[in-house]
């Protein structure tokens, strides 16, 4: 008998339990909030915000402010130094290193033992449960799962506490039984040098019966490209004949889908999107024919949502799940079993239905580039440009930047279109300095640029004088507070500007 058939029976109770998401969303979320505040009522944060007297969502919202990372940073740093019972009961030993803020190169997101179990691992379990429910003929457990992870390092050199990529934290703490059905071996999965890791993963896995993949599309594509180089094959199913599913998340899959479909031509191949972040595991694609994801409501996460037309105002409205409307854009706010309380995540979502609650990710609350997991924000861009200008004597009038998506060799880069008031003497040196300074400002960008494995050095294109004003004039936005988007996660804006920048073109058409 197929091992998958045997293993599938263990997921059947959860598959039935997930039906509570239909019609029971409000009850599941009220229960989640009660568990969270009950567990944390004797923490320092819980006492300060009257968790012990909290009996309703209204009580919670009244006494607990909305928080960004900056508001919680001081408490998180105390926790990293070993203090107990600050934001969550006990001592939190793990911290997921994420892209930084205006003031810091990196954020350190607490990941408690409770958060690992009731959110992150539960999300992984439900991912498999939903996939098996949709694909009863699956044989995924008859082979191995290739799980791509990051690395970790000591946290303030305190014994037993580490910081690192969330994926590394998950691999480090995973149930030993899972290691029987996953590759590569743990010491390879946790290597910090991606160039070495990629090569070792390819060598370790190309002779295995790999049936499923899990990871970020950009980095996984780089690994698969190396597998194809080593084997000399044309399609991945020639290496792994039983490959059937890629569980992907971290960045949008749309720019990569065509490349995966060229690489894997098997009609049995499936793709399942997940919404897992350093802060928690939030959503799963429950229906392969529907790109929206099911919001996971019975984890250690309580959700609130700020309408984007109020975001950034002095007193924005935050509504619980049962107050959302379909088709409206919201900034997501979370409270979690790792001690993030009313935390403004930075992602924006839109609900496509409310029974069950399903949504799509619509972007970020700020301009950004996150095509490859680099999470470059405008503050990084502004500061990086200022540094490059100071070192070269250049002066920038206007700019925009966007990704150039991966080619067949899994290579990609950022493209910057810059209008100079004073040009640098050496444009290539300006680009090199900008790239270097961005790495110093943003740890995720630095990691993705490591040894030019996937994300190549950025490209700077010189804009003709007046280009940006011409574009704004064409859009009816010249003057006032309007400006060209500084960073875009797609190429619509920059491609329009590049066409207008061509010498033979005249302003007035796109």
C-alpha positions as CSV (number, residue, x, y, z in Angstrom):
1,X,0.0,0.0,0.0
2,X,1.1,3.5,-0.7
3,X,2.7,5.3,2.3
4,X,0.7,8.4,1.3
5,X,-2.6,6.5,1.7
6,X,-1.6,5.5,5.3
7,X,-0.4,8.9,6.2
8,X,-3.5,10.6,4.7
9,X,-5.7,9.0,7.4
10,X,-3.9,11.1,10.0
11,X,-5.0,14.3,8.3
12,X,-8.7,13.3,8.0
13,X,-9.8,14.7,11.4
14,X,-8.2,18.1,10.6
15,X,-9.8,18.2,7.2
16,X,-13.2,17.8,8.8
17,X,-12.3,20.3,11.5
18,X,-11.4,23.0,8.9
19,X,-15.1,23.0,7.9
20,X,-15.7,25.2,10.9
21,X,-14.2,28.1,8.9
22,X,-17.5,28.0,7.0
23,X,-20.0,30.0,9.0
24,X,-17.9,30.0,12.2
25,X,-15.3,32.7,11.5
26,X,-16.4,35.1,14.2
27,X,-16.6,32.5,16.9
28,X,-13.2,31.1,16.0
29,X,-11.6,34.5,16.2
30,X,-13.3,35.4,19.5
31,X,-12.0,32.1,20.9
32,X,-8.5,32.9,19.5
33,X,-8.5,36.3,21.2
34,X,-9.6,34.9,24.5
35,X,-6.8,32.3,24.5
36,X,-4.2,34.9,23.7
37,X,-5.1,37.5,26.3
38,X,-5.7,34.7,28.9
39,X,-2.3,33.3,28.3
40,X,-0.6,36.7,28.5
41,X,-2.5,38.3,31.3
42,X,0.4,38.0,33.8
43,X,3.1,39.3,31.5
44,X,4.4,42.8,31.8
45,X,2.5,43.9,28.7
46,X,-0.7,42.0,29.8
47,X,-0.8,43.7,33.2
48,X,-0.1,47.1,31.6
49,X,-3.0,46.7,29.2
50,X,-5.6,45.1,31.6
51,X,-5.6,41.7,29.9
52,X,-6.9,40.2,33.1
53,X,-10.0,42.3,32.9
54,X,-10.5,41.9,29.2
55,X,-13.8,40.1,28.5
56,X,-14.5,41.2,24.9
57,X,-12.9,42.4,21.7
58,X,-14.1,45.9,22.6
59,X,-12.2,45.8,26.0
60,X,-9.1,44.6,24.1
61,X,-9.2,47.4,21.5
62,X,-9.9,50.0,24.1
63,X,-6.9,49.2,26.3
64,X,-4.3,48.1,23.7
65,X,-2.9,50.5,21.2
66,X,-2.0,49.8,17.6
67,X,1.7,49.0,17.4
68,X,4.5,49.1,14.7
69,X,7.8,47.4,15.2
70,X,9.2,50.6,16.6
71,X,6.7,50.6,19.5
72,X,7.6,47.1,20.5
73,X,11.3,47.1,19.7
74,X,12.4,48.0,23.2
75,X,10.5,45.2,24.7
76,X,11.7,42.8,22.0
77,X,15.3,43.8,22.7
78,X,14.8,43.1,26.4
79,X,13.4,39.7,25.5
80,X,16.4,39.0,23.3
81,X,18.7,39.8,26.3
82,X,16.9,37.0,28.2
83,X,14.1,38.8,30.2
84,X,11.1,36.7,30.8
85,X,7.3,37.4,30.8
86,X,7.6,40.7,28.8
87,X,5.3,40.3,25.8
88,X,4.6,36.6,26.1
89,X,4.9,34.2,29.1
90,X,8.3,32.7,29.8
91,X,11.5,33.2,27.9
92,X,11.4,33.5,24.1
93,X,14.5,32.0,22.6
94,X,14.0,32.3,18.8
95,X,13.9,35.5,16.7
96,X,13.1,35.6,13.0
97,X,15.4,38.1,11.3
98,X,13.4,40.2,8.8
99,X,13.9,43.2,6.7
100,X,14.4,46.5,8.5
101,X,12.6,49.7,9.2
102,X,13.5,53.3,8.7
103,X,15.7,53.2,11.8
104,X,17.2,49.7,11.6
105,X,18.7,47.4,9.1
106,X,16.8,44.4,10.4
107,X,13.8,43.5,12.5
108,X,13.9,40.7,15.0
109,X,10.5,39.1,15.3
110,X,9.9,36.9,18.4
111,X,9.0,33.3,17.7
112,X,7.8,31.6,20.9
113,X,7.5,27.9,21.4
114,X,3.7,28.4,21.4
115,X,3.9,30.3,18.2
116,X,6.0,27.6,16.5
117,X,3.4,25.0,17.4
118,X,0.0,26.7,17.2
119,X,0.8,28.9,14.2
120,X,3.8,28.0,12.0
121,X,3.8,24.2,12.2
122,X,0.0,24.1,12.3
123,X,0.0,26.1,9.0
124,X,2.4,23.6,7.5
125,X,0.2,20.7,8.6
126,X,-3.0,22.3,7.2
127,X,-1.2,23.0,3.9
128,X,-0.7,19.2,3.5
129,X,-4.2,18.5,4.8
130,X,-5.8,20.7,2.2
131,X,-3.6,19.5,-0.6
132,X,-4.4,15.9,0.1
133,X,-8.2,16.7,0.3
134,X,-8.0,18.3,-3.1
135,X,-5.7,15.6,-4.6
136,X,-6.8,12.2,-3.2
137,X,-4.6,10.4,-5.7
138,X,-1.4,12.1,-4.3
139,X,1.7,10.0,-3.7
140,X,3.7,12.8,-2.1
141,X,4.8,10.8,1.0
142,X,6.0,7.9,-1.2
143,X,9.0,10.2,-1.9
144,X,10.8,13.1,-0.4
145,X,10.0,16.8,0.1
146,X,12.7,19.3,-0.9
147,X,12.4,22.0,1.8
148,X,14.5,25.1,1.1
149,X,15.6,26.9,4.3
150,X,17.8,29.7,5.5
151,X,20.4,29.9,8.3
152,X,20.7,31.1,11.9
153,X,23.3,32.6,14.2
154,X,23.7,33.2,17.9
155,X,21.5,35.9,19.6
156,X,23.7,38.2,21.7
157,X,25.8,35.0,22.4
158,X,23.2,33.9,25.0
159,X,23.1,30.1,25.4
160,X,20.2,28.4,23.7
161,X,18.8,31.4,21.9
162,X,19.3,32.2,18.2
163,X,18.3,34.6,15.4
164,X,17.9,33.7,11.8
165,X,15.5,33.2,8.9
166,X,12.1,31.8,9.9
167,X,12.7,28.8,7.6
168,X,15.9,28.0,9.6
169,X,14.0,28.2,12.9
170,X,11.4,25.8,11.5
171,X,14.0,23.3,10.3
172,X,16.0,23.5,13.5
173,X,12.9,22.7,15.7
174,X,11.1,20.3,13.3
175,X,9.7,17.0,14.5
176,X,12.5,14.4,13.9
177,X,10.0,12.2,12.1
178,X,9.6,14.8,9.4
179,X,13.3,14.4,8.5
180,X,12.5,10.9,7.3
181,X,10.5,12.4,4.4
182,X,12.5,15.6,3.6
183,X,15.8,16.6,1.9
184,X,18.4,17.9,2.1
185,X,20.0,16.9,5.3
186,X,19.8,19.3,8.2
187,X,23.4,20.6,8.1
188,X,23.0,21.4,4.4
189,X,19.7,23.1,4.8
190,X,21.1,25.4,7.5
191,X,24.2,26.5,5.6
192,X,24.7,30.3,5.5
193,X,26.6,30.3,2.2
194,X,23.8,30.0,-0.4
195,X,26.3,29.3,-3.3
196,X,27.6,26.3,-1.4
197,X,24.2,25.3,-0.2
198,X,22.6,25.4,-3.6
199,X,25.3,23.1,-5.0
200,X,25.1,20.7,-2.1
201,X,21.3,20.5,-2.3
202,X,21.5,19.8,-6.0
203,X,24.0,17.0,-5.5
204,X,22.1,15.5,-2.5
205,X,18.7,15.5,-4.1
206,X,19.1,14.8,-7.8
207,X,19.3,11.0,-7.2
208,X,16.4,11.0,-4.8
209,X,12.6,10.5,-5.4
210,X,11.6,14.1,-4.8
211,X,7.8,14.5,-5.0
212,X,7.2,17.9,-3.6
213,X,8.9,21.3,-3.1
214,X,8.5,24.0,-0.4
215,X,10.1,27.4,-0.5
216,X,10.3,30.9,-2.0
217,X,9.9,30.8,-5.8
218,X,13.0,32.8,-6.6
219,X,15.4,30.8,-4.5
220,X,13.9,27.5,-5.4
221,X,14.2,28.3,-9.1
222,X,17.9,29.0,-8.5
223,X,18.3,25.5,-6.9
224,X,16.4,23.8,-9.6
225,X,18.4,25.5,-12.3
226,X,21.6,24.1,-10.7
227,X,20.0,20.6,-10.6
228,X,19.3,20.9,-14.4
229,X,22.9,22.1,-15.0
230,X,24.3,19.1,-13.2
231,X,22.0,16.5,-14.7
232,X,22.0,17.9,-18.2
233,X,18.2,17.3,-18.4
234,X,15.7,19.5,-20.1
235,X,12.7,19.1,-17.8
236,X,12.6,18.6,-14.1
237,X,10.4,15.5,-14.3
238,X,13.3,13.8,-16.1
239,X,15.2,14.1,-12.9
240,X,12.3,13.6,-10.5
241,X,9.6,11.6,-12.4
242,X,7.1,11.8,-9.5
243,X,7.3,15.5,-8.8
244,X,3.7,16.7,-8.1
245,X,3.5,19.9,-6.1
246,X,5.3,23.1,-5.2
247,X,4.1,24.8,-1.9
248,X,5.3,28.4,-2.4
249,X,5.1,31.7,-0.6
250,X,7.2,34.7,0.4
251,X,6.9,36.6,-2.9
252,X,4.3,36.7,-5.6
253,X,4.3,33.7,-7.8
254,X,3.0,35.3,-11.0
255,X,6.3,36.5,-12.4
256,X,7.7,32.9,-12.0
257,X,4.8,30.8,-13.1
258,X,5.8,30.6,-16.8
259,X,9.4,29.7,-15.9
260,X,8.2,26.9,-13.7
261,X,5.8,25.7,-16.3
262,X,8.6,25.6,-18.9
263,X,10.8,23.7,-16.4
264,X,8.1,21.2,-15.3
265,X,5.8,20.1,-18.0
266,X,4.2,17.2,-16.2
267,X,0.4,17.4,-16.3
268,X,0.4,16.1,-12.7
269,X,2.2,19.2,-11.4
270,X,0.3,21.4,-8.9
271,X,1.0,24.7,-7.3
272,X,-0.3,25.8,-3.9
273,X,0.2,29.3,-2.5
274,X,0.8,29.9,1.2
275,X,0.9,33.1,3.2
276,X,3.6,32.5,5.8
277,X,5.7,35.3,7.2
278,X,8.1,35.8,10.1
279,X,5.2,37.1,12.1
280,X,2.9,34.1,11.5
281,X,1.2,31.7,9.1
282,X,-2.0,33.4,7.9
283,X,-3.4,31.9,4.7
284,X,-3.6,28.9,2.4
285,X,-4.9,28.3,-1.1
286,X,-7.8,25.9,-0.3
287,X,-9.1,25.7,-3.8
288,X,-6.7,25.1,-6.7
289,X,-9.0,26.9,-9.1
290,X,-9.2,30.0,-6.9
291,X,-6.1,32.2,-6.4
292,X,-7.5,33.7,-3.2
293,X,-6.5,32.1,0.1
294,X,-8.4,30.9,3.1
295,X,-7.6,33.0,6.2
296,X,-6.6,30.6,9.0
297,X,-8.8,31.5,12.0
298,X,-8.1,29.0,14.7
299,X,-4.3,29.5,15.1
300,X,-2.5,31.6,17.7
301,X,-3.4,34.8,15.7
302,X,-6.2,37.3,16.1
303,X,-6.8,39.6,13.1
304,X,-7.9,43.2,12.7
305,X,-8.0,45.3,9.6
306,X,-7.5,49.0,8.9
307,X,-9.2,50.4,5.8
308,X,-6.5,51.8,3.6
309,X,-8.3,55.0,3.0
310,X,-7.8,55.6,6.8
311,X,-4.3,54.2,7.0
312,X,-1.8,56.8,8.2
313,X,-4.4,59.1,9.7
314,X,-4.1,60.0,13.4
315,X,-6.8,57.7,14.7
316,X,-7.6,55.0,12.0
317,X,-10.4,52.6,12.5
318,X,-9.4,49.0,13.1
319,X,-12.2,46.4,12.6
320,X,-12.2,42.8,13.6
321,X,-12.7,40.0,11.1
322,X,-16.5,40.2,11.3
323,X,-16.4,43.8,10.4
324,X,-14.7,43.5,7.0
325,X,-16.3,44.1,3.6
326,X,-15.6,42.3,0.4
327,X,-13.6,44.3,-2.2
328,X,-12.2,46.8,0.2
329,X,-8.4,47.2,0.7
330,X,-7.2,46.8,4.3
331,X,-3.9,46.9,6.2
332,X,-3.6,43.8,8.3
333,X,-3.1,44.0,12.1
334,X,-2.2,40.9,14.1
335,X,-2.0,39.8,17.7
336,X,-0.1,36.5,18.2
337,X,1.1,33.9,20.6
338,X,4.6,35.2,20.2
339,X,3.7,38.5,21.8
340,X,3.0,40.8,18.9
341,X,0.0,42.9,20.1
342,X,-2.1,44.8,17.6
343,X,0.9,44.8,15.4
344,X,0.6,46.5,12.0
345,X,2.1,43.9,9.7
346,X,2.7,46.1,6.7
347,X,0.8,43.9,4.2
348,X,-2.5,44.9,2.6
349,X,-5.3,42.4,1.7
350,X,-8.7,42.4,0.1
351,X,-11.4,39.9,0.9
352,X,-13.0,38.1,-2.0
353,X,-15.7,36.4,0.2
354,X,-16.6,36.2,3.8
355,X,-18.1,32.7,4.2
356,X,-15.5,31.3,4.5
357,X,-13.2,34.3,4.7
358,X,-10.9,34.3,1.7
359,X,-8.6,37.0,0.5
360,X,-5.8,38.1,-1.8
361,X,-2.6,39.9,-0.9
362,X,-2.8,43.3,-2.6
363,X,0.6,44.8,-1.6
364,X,2.3,46.6,1.2
365,X,1.4,49.7,3.1
366,X,4.5,51.5,1.7
367,X,6.2,51.5,-1.7
368,X,8.6,48.6,-1.9
369,X,10.3,46.1,-4.1
370,X,9.8,42.5,-2.9
371,X,10.0,40.5,-6.2
372,X,12.7,38.1,-4.8
373,X,12.2,38.4,-1.0
374,X,14.4,41.5,-0.7
375,X,11.8,43.8,0.8
376,X,13.5,47.0,-0.3
377,X,11.6,50.1,1.1
378,X,11.7,53.7,0.0
379,X,13.7,54.8,3.1
380,X,16.5,52.3,2.0
381,X,16.4,53.8,-1.5
382,X,16.5,57.4,-0.4
383,X,19.4,56.8,2.0
384,X,21.3,54.7,-0.5
385,X,21.0,57.3,-3.2
386,X,22.1,60.0,-0.8
387,X,25.2,58.0,0.1
388,X,26.1,57.3,-3.5
389,X,25.6,61.0,-4.4
390,X,27.8,62.1,-1.5
391,X,30.6,59.8,-2.6
392,X,30.5,60.7,-6.3
393,X,29.4,64.3,-6.3
394,X,26.2,63.5,-8.2
395,X,22.8,65.0,-7.6
396,X,19.5,63.2,-8.3
397,X,16.4,65.1,-9.5
398,X,14.0,62.2,-9.7
399,X,14.0,58.4,-9.9
400,X,12.0,55.2,-9.9
401,X,13.1,51.5,-9.6
402,X,11.5,48.2,-10.3
403,X,12.6,44.5,-10.7
404,X,13.8,42.9,-13.8
405,X,12.4,39.4,-13.4
406,X,14.3,36.1,-13.8
407,X,15.5,35.0,-17.1
408,X,16.0,31.4,-18.2
409,X,19.2,31.2,-16.2
410,X,17.5,32.3,-13.0
411,X,19.2,35.7,-13.1
412,X,17.4,38.9,-12.0
413,X,18.2,42.4,-10.9
414,X,16.8,45.8,-9.9
415,X,16.6,48.5,-12.6
416,X,16.8,52.2,-11.6
417,X,15.8,55.0,-13.9
418,X,17.4,58.1,-12.6
419,X,17.2,61.7,-13.7
420,X,20.3,63.6,-12.6
421,X,20.7,67.3,-11.8
422,X,24.4,66.6,-11.8
423,X,25.7,63.4,-13.4
424,X,28.4,61.3,-11.7
425,X,31.7,61.1,-13.6
426,X,31.4,57.3,-13.7
427,X,27.9,55.9,-14.0
428,X,29.1,52.3,-13.4
429,X,30.8,53.4,-10.1
430,X,27.7,55.2,-9.0
431,X,25.6,52.0,-9.6
432,X,28.2,49.9,-7.7
433,X,28.1,52.3,-4.7
434,X,24.3,52.4,-4.7
435,X,24.2,48.7,-4.7
436,X,26.7,48.4,-1.9
437,X,25.0,51.0,0.3
438,X,21.6,49.3,-0.1
439,X,23.2,46.0,1.1
440,X,24.4,47.9,4.1
441,X,21.0,49.3,4.8
442,X,18.8,46.2,4.2
443,X,19.8,42.8,5.4
444,X,17.3,41.0,3.1
445,X,18.6,42.8,0.0
446,X,22.1,41.9,1.2
447,X,21.2,38.3,1.5
448,X,19.6,38.1,-1.9
449,X,22.7,39.8,-3.5
450,X,25.1,37.3,-1.9
451,X,27.8,36.4,-4.5
452,X,25.5,37.3,-7.4
453,X,23.9,33.9,-7.2
454,X,20.4,35.1,-8.1
455,X,20.0,38.8,-7.7
456,X,22.6,40.5,-9.9
457,X,24.1,44.0,-9.4
458,X,21.5,46.7,-10.0
459,X,21.4,48.6,-13.2
460,X,21.1,52.4,-13.4
461,X,19.6,53.9,-16.6
462,X,20.0,57.6,-17.2
463,X,16.7,59.5,-17.7
464,X,16.6,62.4,-20.1
465,X,15.9,65.8,-18.6
466,X,12.2,66.4,-17.9
467,X,11.2,62.8,-18.3
468,X,9.4,62.4,-15.0
469,X,7.5,65.7,-15.4
470,X,6.4,64.7,-18.9
471,X,5.1,61.4,-17.4
472,X,3.2,63.2,-14.7
473,X,1.8,65.8,-17.2
474,X,0.6,62.9,-19.4
475,X,-1.2,61.4,-16.3
476,X,-2.7,64.7,-15.3
477,X,-0.7,64.7,-12.1
478,X,1.9,67.4,-12.7
479,X,2.2,69.7,-9.6
480,X,0.9,69.4,-6.1
481,X,1.8,66.3,-4.1
482,X,1.9,63.9,-7.1
483,X,5.1,62.1,-8.0
484,X,6.3,59.1,-9.8
485,X,6.3,56.0,-7.5
486,X,9.7,55.6,-6.1
487,X,9.7,51.8,-5.9
488,X,7.3,49.4,-7.7
489,X,7.0,45.7,-7.4
490,X,5.9,45.4,-11.1
491,X,7.2,47.0,-14.3
492,X,4.1,49.0,-15.6
493,X,5.4,52.4,-14.5
494,X,9.1,52.0,-15.4
495,X,8.3,50.4,-18.8
496,X,6.1,53.5,-19.6
497,X,8.9,55.8,-18.6
498,X,11.6,53.8,-20.5
499,X,9.5,54.0,-23.7
500,X,9.2,57.8,-23.2
501,X,12.9,57.9,-22.5
502,X,13.8,56.5,-25.9
503,X,15.4,59.2,-28.2
504,X,12.9,58.7,-31.0
505,X,9.9,59.1,-28.8
506,X,8.1,62.4,-28.0
507,X,6.1,63.1,-24.9
508,X,2.5,62.6,-25.3
509,X,2.0,58.9,-25.7
510,X,2.7,55.7,-23.9
